[in-house]
Amino acid sequence: MSHRNLVILTKIILIYSIFFVVMKTVIIFGGAWLLPNLLLMIPYLILGAIAALQIKGENYSWWFVGTGAAVIILTRVYETQFAIWVQQQVTG
């Protein structure tokens, strides 16, 4: 694949990470569970920071794009189950 695709995919990961963090912040202020949503934000904060650094330094990596895609897919698939489990652990 071309370098152009790598740049585009990295930017998509950055934009999606920002969107996800903003979305979770809004729902927390809307009354959703605090701890599960904060924990779900952590991988996206990390992905967003790494993507921003790569874009700023123009140093892109296919490993990051693959790992970022896997993190996004896995967290979205198991998001509800994880949130319920964490909340159950907190409330006992």
C-alpha positions in Angstrom: 0.0 0.0 0.0 1.1 3.5 -0.6 2.5 6.1 1.8 -0.6 8.2 1.1 -2.9 5.5 2.5 -0.7 5.2 5.6 -1.1 9.0 6.2 -4.8 8.9 5.7 -5.3 5.9 8.0 -3.2 7.5 10.7 -5.3 10.7 10.5 -8.5 8.6 10.7 -7.3 7.0 13.9 -6.5 10.4 15.3 -10.0 11.8 14.4 -11.8 8.7 15.6 -9.8 8.8 18.9 -10.8 12.5 19.5 -14.4 11.7 18.6 -14.5 8.8 21.0 -13.0 10.7 23.9 -15.4 13.7 23.3 -18.4 11.3 23.1 -17.5 9.5 26.3 -16.9 12.9 28.1 -20.4 14.1 27.0 -22.1 10.9 28.2 -20.3 11.0 31.5 -21.6 14.6 32.0 -25.0 13.2 30.9 -25.1 10.8 33.9 -23.5 7.7 32.6 -21.2 5.5 34.7 -18.0 7.3 35.5 -15.3 4.7 36.0 -16.1 2.3 33.1 -16.3 5.2 30.6 -13.0 6.7 31.9 -11.3 3.3 31.5 -12.6 3.0 28.0 -11.1 6.4 27.2 -7.6 5.4 28.1 -6.7 3.4 24.9 -8.1 6.2 22.7 -6.1 8.9 24.6 -3.0 6.8 24.0 -3.9 6.2 20.3 -4.7 9.8 19.8 -1.4 11.0 21.4 0.7 8.6 19.3 -1.2 9.5 16.1 -0.7 13.2 16.8 3.0 12.7 17.3 3.4 10.7 14.1 1.5 13.3 12.1 3.5 16.1 13.6 6.8 14.4 13.0 5.7 12.9 9.7 6.9 9.5 10.8 4.2 7.0 10.0 4.1 3.3 10.8 2.0 0.4 9.5 2.4 -1.3 12.9 0.6 1.6 14.5 -2.2 1.6 12.0 -2.7 -2.2 12.4 -2.6 -2.0 16.2 -4.8 1.1 16.2 -7.4 -0.7 14.1 -7.3 -3.8 16.3 -7.7 -1.6 19.5 -10.7 0.2 17.9 -12.4 -3.0 16.8 -11.9 -4.8 20.1 -13.0 -2.0 22.3 -16.1 -1.4 20.3 -17.0 -5.1 20.2 -16.5 -5.6 24.0 -17.4 -2.0 25.2 -20.8 -2.8 26.7 -19.7 -6.0 28.4 -16.6 -4.3 29.8 -18.6 -1.3 31.1 -21.2 -3.6 32.8 -18.4 -5.8 34.4 -16.5 -2.8 35.7 -19.6 -1.2 37.2 -20.6 -4.5 38.8 -17.1 -4.7 40.4 -17.3 -1.2 41.7 -20.8 -1.5 43.1 -20.2 -5.0 44.5 
